[in-house]
Every structure is written in C-alpha cells, then in structure tokens.
Amino acid sequence: MTFRIQQAGKEHLAQLASLFDEYRQFYGQDANPDRAKAFISARMEESSSILFIATDRQGLGLGFAQVYPSFSSVAAMPIFILNDLYVTQYARCVGVGKGLIGLVKQFAQEKGVTRIKLETAVDNTRAQALYQAQGFVREQGFFSYHLDIQ
C-alpha cells in the first residue's frame, strides 16, 4: 500500500474528523461525528495541537497522530505528548503507524523537543509493540493518576 504522511492543515479537517471519530469508538465512545469535527476544528483554530495525517493515493485518510506541546519542568525543556495515534483497520500492519511516529519524532527534533511521552491501554499490545520498536521505553518508576471533574 502506498501512502503519504504530512503535517495536517485545515484542508484535512473532514478526513481527520472521521478518523478521530473512529479512534474515539476504538476506545469505547459512541460515534459522534459532529463532536469529533468540532474538537479537531478547535485544536486547529487554537493551534493547541499538531496534527499529522496519512493518506492513500486517492487522498483517503488512513491514520493520524495528534501531539500536544508541553514542558518538562525538571528538564526545563519542551516536550511533546503524543496523545492520539490511530490507523484505520484496513491500513494496519503496512507501516502507517511507524511512519506517523517517524514524522512526529523528526518534527520533535526540528523543534528542539527533549522527549515524547505517550500512554496506551494496558491491553493494546499491538500499539505497545509498535512503540517499543520505535524506541519508546515503558515507564517503570511512576504511577499515572487522573481525577474526573465532569
């Protein structure tokens, strides 16, 4: 399968919204195309995230990555949080995920980012294998906590 990976622009909104809705469903959320489009559109308008998209020869969206810029107080340097990585069911195992991660890593190096952080579900072993194959190291010394507000 031939595909192209690039930083996404507003012209990719419809494709990204569809992929983002699929991604949310993968993690147990109900389908909600309007919510997905509004969320991705807001990230683009606010420039609060950096989006990358993989497309096939016809321009069909195959996958995406969404990165949130942040900082490490201890390192006193910028970091990226690779919050979302998704590849459509039929485009898995052909290098799309690897390509998206590769472009995120290259972009991070260009921007002087010291670290890329991510989380994935404990049972998402396919993603874990991909991340480890790309050089990510599983955290051993920290616990992750969250507090639901709404």
Backbone torsions as a table, in degrees:
resi	resn	phi	psi	omega
1	MET	NA	130.7	177.2
2	THR	-95.0	134.7	179.1
3	PHE	-147.1	162.5	179.3
4	ARG	-124.6	138.4	177.9
5	ILE	-122.3	133.3	-178.3
6	GLN	-153.0	164.7	172.2
7	GLN	-68.1	134.2	-175.4
8	ALA	-81.6	148.1	174.0
9	GLY	-122.8	-178.2	-178.5
10	LYS	-59.1	-25.9	178.7
11	GLU	-67.3	-13.5	179.6
12	HIS	-99.0	6.0	-173.5
13	LEU	-54.5	-48.4	-177.2
14	ALA	-61.9	-43.9	179.4
15	GLN	-65.1	-44.8	179.8
16	LEU	-63.2	-41.0	179.7
17	ALA	-62.0	-42.3	178.4
18	SER	-64.3	-45.9	178.5
19	LEU	-63.8	-40.4	-179.6
20	PHE	-65.5	-37.6	176.8
21	ASP	-64.6	-42.5	176.0
22	GLU	-60.6	-43.2	-179.9
23	TYR	-59.7	-46.2	179.6
24	ARG	-63.1	-37.9	177.5
25	GLN	-66.1	-36.9	176.6
26	PHE	-56.8	-34.5	179.3
27	TYR	-96.6	24.6	169.0
28	GLY	87.9	8.1	178.8
29	GLN	-88.0	153.2	175.2
30	ASP	-70.0	150.1	175.1
31	ALA	-59.8	134.7	178.8
32	ASN	-157.1	77.6	-176.9
33	PRO	-57.5	-36.1	-179.8
34	ASP	-65.9	-43.3	178.8
35	ARG	-64.4	-42.2	179.3
36	ALA	-60.9	-45.5	-179.2
37	LYS	-65.2	-42.8	-179.9
38	ALA	-62.7	-40.7	-178.6
39	PHE	-65.8	-49.3	-179.1
40	ILE	-65.4	-40.7	178.4
41	SER	-60.2	-42.6	178.8
42	ALA	-64.4	-40.0	178.6
43	ARG	-61.9	-39.2	179.6
44	MET	-69.6	-46.0	-179.1
45	GLU	-61.5	-41.6	-178.1
46	GLU	-83.1	-11.0	-171.7
47	SER	52.3	39.0	-177.9
48	SER	-90.8	-8.7	174.5
49	SER	-142.9	166.8	176.3
50	ILE	-117.1	126.4	-176.1
51	LEU	-113.7	140.2	175.7
52	PHE	-124.7	144.2	-178.1
53	ILE	-132.6	143.0	172.9
54	ALA	-108.7	130.8	-180.0
55	THR	-130.4	155.5	175.5
56	ASP	-87.9	-173.1	-176.8
57	ARG	-60.3	-31.3	-179.3
58	GLN	-87.2	-0.6	-179.9
59	GLY	88.8	8.1	178.6
60	LEU	-73.1	133.4	-179.7
61	GLY	-68.4	127.3	179.6
62	LEU	-105.9	-25.6	-178.4
63	GLY	-178.8	170.3	179.5
64	PHE	-152.8	161.8	171.4
65	ALA	-132.6	141.1	177.3
66	GLN	-126.8	125.2	-175.7
67	VAL	-118.2	136.1	175.4
68	TYR	-109.3	120.4	175.4
69	PRO	-66.9	140.0	177.3
70	SER	-151.0	-163.3	-178.3
71	PHE	-140.3	152.0	168.5
72	SER	-102.8	115.2	178.4
73	SER	-66.3	-38.8	-178.7
74	VAL	-65.7	-46.4	178.9
75	ALA	-79.5	-16.4	-175.9
76	ALA	54.2	46.7	-178.7
77	MET	-146.1	161.4	176.7
78	PRO	-72.5	148.9	173.7
79	ILE	-132.0	166.0	171.1
80	PHE	-115.2	140.8	170.5
81	ILE	-106.6	110.4	176.9
82	LEU	-81.4	88.3	-171.1
83	ASN	-79.5	-35.3	-174.9
84	ASP	-135.3	129.3	171.3
85	LEU	-139.7	124.0	-177.4
86	TYR	-144.6	138.6	174.7
87	VAL	-128.7	132.2	-179.6
88	THR	-58.4	154.1	-176.3
89	GLN	-51.9	-46.1	-174.5
90	TYR	-79.6	-6.8	-179.5
91	ALA	-108.1	9.9	-179.9
92	ARG	-78.7	153.8	176.5
93	CYS	70.0	20.9	175.9
94	VAL	-122.1	8.8	174.8
95	GLY	101.3	3.7	-178.7
96	VAL	-65.9	-48.4	179.0
97	GLY	-60.5	-44.3	178.0
98	LYS	-60.9	-41.8	179.0
99	GLY	-65.6	-41.2	177.7
100	LEU	-62.5	-45.3	178.6
101	ILE	-62.5	-41.3	179.0
102	GLY	-58.9	-41.9	179.7
103	LEU	-70.4	-37.1	175.9
104	VAL	-61.6	-44.7	179.5
105	LYS	-62.1	-44.9	179.3
106	GLN	-61.8	-44.8	179.4
107	PHE	-62.0	-41.6	179.2
108	ALA	-61.8	-43.4	178.6
109	GLN	-61.9	-43.0	179.8
110	GLU	-63.2	-31.4	-177.7
111	LYS	-91.9	2.3	178.1
112	GLY	73.7	26.3	-179.8
113	VAL	-77.4	136.6	-176.7
114	THR	-86.8	-24.3	-174.3
115	ARG	-157.5	147.6	170.1
116	ILE	-114.2	125.5	179.2
117	LYS	-111.4	149.3	175.3
118	LEU	-153.9	164.1	174.0
119	GLU	-132.9	152.6	172.9
120	THR	-147.1	163.4	-179.7
121	ALA	-65.0	145.7	-179.1
122	VAL	-58.3	-34.1	-177.6
123	ASP	-91.3	3.0	179.6
124	ASN	-88.7	68.8	-174.1
125	THR	-67.1	-30.5	178.1
126	ARG	-62.6	-46.0	179.0
127	ALA	-65.8	-40.9	179.2
128	GLN	-58.8	-42.6	178.9
129	ALA	-63.6	-41.1	178.0
130	LEU	-61.8	-48.7	-178.0
131	TYR	-61.2	-45.0	-179.5
132	GLN	-65.8	-37.2	177.7
133	ALA	-65.8	-24.0	179.5
134	GLN	-93.6	8.4	174.0
135	GLY	99.1	-1.9	177.4
136	PHE	-70.7	142.5	-178.7
137	VAL	-113.7	129.3	179.4
138	ARG	-68.7	131.5	178.2
139	GLU	-64.9	137.0	177.7
140	GLN	-117.0	-27.0	-170.2
141	GLY	-99.8	8.8	-176.3
142	PHE	-134.0	148.4	170.1
143	PHE	-102.6	149.2	176.8
144	SER	-104.7	131.0	179.6
145	TYR	-125.1	157.1	171.8
146	HIS	-146.4	159.2	177.7
147	LEU	-132.2	113.6	177.3
148	ASP	-74.1	129.2	-179.8
149	ILE	-102.0	-38.3	-179.6
150	GLN	-120.9	NA	NA
